Amino acid sequence: MSNFDAHSFRLLNGDQPSVQRSLGALAAQPVDLRLTASPAGEPPVCATTIAHSAKVSGPATYSRGQRRTLRFLPCEKPGWHFQRTDLPGAPEIPALLSSVSESNRAIVLQAGSSENRIRMSEHIVCHRLGLGIDNLLIETDSEDPPLFDSGSVELAVALRRAGTALVPSCPLEHHTVSEPVAYVNPERGSLLAWLPAESDDLRLHLDVAIDFPTAIGCQRLQFDLTPENFEPGTHARTNCAEREWRLAHLFGWLLPRYRHLGYTEENILVAGKTRYRNEPRLCLDNGKSLEAVWHRACMDLLAALSLLPPGRPAGTILSYKAGHAMDVQFLKAILNHNLLVVS
């Protein structure tokens, strides 16, 4: 980090002083956990899919008392695709940035009519890069995905049990940026940056930091992306401030913004000003929980990266105090400026 300053990056949003301040704040924040991985040898040359179909069911996220089912099917077509089985004749919804219709509180994917959508898609699509499954068809019986007490563990387990199969007819590309790029929100001090991959390293390296005005506080995680290093993140539940929790329960029936009616104290982490309302997970030996930063890295950032064109991103990505909307804006700006290249 100390080797980079604002002049090292092509700015996609913000100004150099703002980028410099955010880089400095990120560099000053201690790293709580660092997970590395050795290069895996020759990179794969063709895409993968699952070897067998799989199915998961669980309580609905937005509909109290309902259950929802996802069915995963092998697919030779590049990328991930959703099919709403409850909407006969509706087109498939590609898991791409071009399908994003909302990204403020969650990533909503949509194709065709406004009813043909998938809400909170990030908890599903993050597994594309997290597990290295390039092609997949997902059948769902609702726009409302299942929400589990254990984060996304059930999804990851089902996909791993389905096994993997190569798709020889589908070449696999690795993507990186043509030059270092940065996107900053000067008001919040939040930053996203992408450094190009080295010629001999097609891995994805993540450096993710958060700073919340609650018991969550400052957390920072660095890891090389592999299925093994992704696995802890599947245990990370979404989180909210205690005030949001109370609003969701008081006004959830009336206000669409707070209709996360499937939330319980088991499937979401609730943080008060100075302490958690419920028991946090993914704790270090010193007792500090990294559940929130694991969720940010795996369920949020990797999900957005999984909406890039089919292929696997490479290089180093820095994320400081960013969120869903900024992830989407950053990646769309990279595509709009034709900065994504084959590595």
TORTORVO-568839 format. One record per residue (C-alpha): residue in three letters; x, y negated, z negated. Coordinates in pm, whole numbers, padded with zeros to 5 digits, always signed. Layout:
N
alaXYZ...
END
This chain:
343
met+00000+00000+00000ser+00276-00244-00081asn+00397-00220+00280phe+00077-00367+00422asp-00061-00717+00430ala-00346-00884+00614his-00125-00948+00918ser-00082-00572+00962phe-00447-00529+01056arg-00675-00631+01336leu-00966-00795+01153leu-01314-00679+01250asn-01485-00893+00987gly-01364-01148+00733asp-01039-01344+00716gln-00678-01273+00631pro-00683-01424+00279ser-00985-01209+00189val-00818-00897+00327gln-00501-00977+00135arg-00693-01020-00193ser-00877-00692-00146leu-00559-00505-00053gly-00393-00648-00361ala-00683-00548-00585leu-00680-00194-00444ala-00303-00163-00486ala-00327-00285-00847gln-00591-00028-00943pro-00436+00290-01089val-00490+00618-00905asp-00688+00852-01130leu-00645+01164-00917arg-00436+01255-00614leu-00489+01578-00417thr-00251+01662-00135ala-00242+01939+00121ser+00027+02080+00341pro-00014+02044+00717ala-00219+02334+00850gly+00007+02406+01144glu-00124+02381+01496pro-00455+02190+01504pro-00762+02375+01634val-00830+02333+02005cys-01198+02426+02016ala-01495+02333+01803thr-01650+02553+01537thr-02007+02637+01442ile-02155+02877+01188ala-02156+03249+01261his-02502+03317+01114ser-02808+03111+01031ala-02867+02996+00673lys-03146+02834+00474val-03174+02622+00158ser-03479+02491-00026gly-03515+02250-00313pro-03725+01973-00470ala-03801+01679-00241thr-03611+01355-00296tyr-03896+01112-00238ser-04206+01322-00310arg-04271+01437-00664gly-04371+01801-00699gln-04293+01894-00336arg-04028+02131-00199arg-03833+02092+00122thr-03636+02338+00336leu-03335+02302+00564arg-03243+02577+00811phe-02892+02578+00959leu-02848+02736+01303pro-02539+02805+01518cys-02504+02557+01803glu-02276+02531+02105lys-02375+02170+02179pro-02117+01921+02041gly-02200+01753+01711trp-02478+01792+01454his-02846+01761+01541phe-03168+01754+01336gln-03500+01898+01455arg-03822+01812+01272thr-04029+02133+01280asp-04331+01949+01137leu-04343+01717+01443pro-04407+01937+01749gly-04248+01790+02060ala-04033+01539+01870pro-03682+01499+02015glu-03375+01615+01828ile-03210+01351+01612pro-02834+01340+01681ala-02618+01278+01375leu-02452+00975+01532leu-02407+00610+01442ser-02642+00520+01728ser-02921+00705+01541val-02886+00501+01220ser-03200+00293+01159glu-03131+00196+00796ser-02815+00201+00584asn-02870-00022+00281arg-02954+00227+00007ala-02917+00546+00212ile-02845+00643+00572val-03165+00702+00769leu-03135+00869+01110gln-03407+00826+01370ala-03484+00922+01731gly-03784+00810+01932ser-04080+00711+01714ser-04032+00570+01366glu-04184+00882+01207asn-03915+01106+01361arg-03648+01032+01105ile-03433+01189+00833arg-03394+00997+00508met-03085+01016+00286ser-02908+01209+00561glu-02565+01141+00413his-02591+01424+00159ile-02625+01666+00451val-02404+01534+00732cys-02099+01482+00508his-02041+01858+00536arg-01954+01827+00904leu-01611+01690+00821gly-01595+01818+00465leu-01621+02182+00571gly-01490+02145+00926ile-01808+02262+01101asp-01822+02073+01429asn-02149+02189+01589leu-02475+02259+01407leu-02853+02247+01453ile-03053+02170+01139glu-03424+02239+01130thr-03616+02051+00864asp-03983+02050+00766ser-03987+01685+00660glu-03812+01349+00672asp-03759+01398+00298pro-03453+01615+00223pro-03416+01843-00079leu-03237+01708-00386phe-03044+01946-00609asp-02931+01930-00971ser-02579+02028-00862gly-02517+01760-00598ser-02478+01931-00262val-02328+02256-00388glu-02621+02462-00256leu-02569+02325+00094ala-02196+02388+00090val-02241+02742-00043ala-02501+02826+00222leu-02281+02694+00503arg-01973+02876+00377arg-02167+03203+00345ala-02284+03160+00704gly-01923+03195+00814thr-01757+03016+01104ala-01735+03094+01472leu-01533+02929+01746val-01706+02766+02041pro-01456+02821+02326ser-01670+02620+02569cys-01643+02311+02347pro-01292+02156+02328leu-01214+01981+02000glu-01064+01633+02002his-00901+01446+01716his-00975+01074+01699thr-00788+00788+01543val-00772+00410+01587ser-00545+00251+01843glu-00412+00003+01582pro-00464-00069+01210val-00808-00223+01159ala-00976-00385+00858tyr-01326-00498+00772val-01382-00710+00462asn-01680-00866+00287pro-01532-01189+00145glu-01818-01244-00101arg-01789-00905-00267gly-01419-00848-00205ser-01501-00509-00054leu-01270-00362+00208leu-01253-00081+00461ala-00939-00017+00663trp-00817+00255+00898leu-00451+00321+00975pro-00369+00525+01288ala-00259+00886+01258glu+00107+00970+01288ser+00195+01157+01605asp+00271+01478+01413asp-00011+01457+01156leu-00375+01496+01260arg-00510+01513+00906leu-00745+01262+00746his-00616+01091+00431leu-00859+00902+00205asp-00788+00637-00057val-01116+00540-00224ala-01168+00301-00515ile-01480+00170-00686asp-01537-00097-00951phe-01883-00099-01113pro-02008-00332-01391thr-02136-00030-01584ala-01992+00266-01774ile-01864+00391-01438gly-01605+00111-01429cys-01294+00143-01212gln-01217+00477-01047arg-00971+00562-00769leu-00920+00886-00579gln-00671+00982-00308phe-00690+01308-00116asp-00601+01481+00208leu-00921+01617+00358thr-00947+01996+00353pro-01246+02215+00261glu-01070+02293-00068asn-01014+01926-00155phe-01370+01842-00047glu-01521+02105-00277pro-01517+01899-00602gly-01714+01626-00426thr-02002+01865-00361his-02068+01862-00738ala-02101+01482-00749arg-02455+01353-00789thr-02569+01016-00667asn-02562+00749-00937cys-02750+00441-01040ala-02751+00179-01313glu-02989+00236-01603arg-03191-00067-01493glu-03252+00094-01152trp-03348+00418-01325arg-03614+00241-01529leu-03750+00055-01225ala-03772+00381-01028his-03984+00537-01300leu-04197+00230-01373phe-04268+00120-01016gly-04190+00422-00799trp-04553+00478-00709leu-04594+00118-00587leu-04272-00006-00428pro-04108+00180-00137arg-03768+00058-00252tyr-03798+00266-00568arg-03971+00577-00435his-03697+00820-00533leu-03961+01017-00719gly-03759+01338-00722tyr-03488+01185-00942thr-03441+01343-01285glu-03171+01318-01549glu-03030+01643-01410asn-02987+01546-01043ile-02867+01186-01077leu-02599+01020-01290val-02739+00723-01485ala-02493+00464-01614gly-02568+00202-01877lys-02349-00098-01945thr-02112+00080-02180arg-02211+00448-02172tyr-02381+00707-01956arg-02744+00794-02019asn-02673+01158-01934glu-02367+01380-01919pro-02121+01291-01638arg-01930+01555-01442leu-01589+01593-01281cys-01403+01472-01589leu-01026+01448-01622asp-00837+01589-01921asn-00862+01246-02085gly-01243+01261-02062lys-01281+01003-01784ser-01546+01106-01532leu-01469+01066-01162glu-01813+01179-01050ala-01903+00839-00904val-01587+00799-00694trp-01612+01160-00574his-01967+01085-00461arg-01854+00764-00289ala-01572+00943-00107cys-01754+01261-00001met-02127+01191+00009asp-02097+00833+00137leu-01774+00764+00327leu-01725+01110+00478ala-02093+01111+00575ala-02050+00790+00773leu-01733+00923+00936ser-01929+01236+01029leu-02153+01012+01243leu-01865+00927+01476pro-01863+01097+01819pro-01797+01473+01806gly-01440+01545+01705arg-01237+01501+01389pro-01097+01168+01267ala-00731+01141+01172gly-00519+00882+00997thr-00556+00702+00666ile-00874+00530+00552leu-00884+00283+00263ser-01212+00204+00090tyr-01244-00053-00188lys-01584-00140-00339ala-01760-00053-00011gly-02096+00118+00046his-02332+00270+00303ala-02411-00045+00502met-02050-00155+00520asp-01937+00195+00627val-02181+00186+00919gln-02092-00172+01018phe-01720-00093+01007leu-01744+00218+01224lys-01984+00055+01470ala-01737-00234+01507ile-01459+00013+01585leu-01670+00172+01858asn-01789-00165+01994his-01429-00282+02030asn-01323+00048+02194leu-01067+00109+01919leu-01136+00481+01873val-00891+00686+02078val-00794+01049+02121ser-00496+01125+01899
END
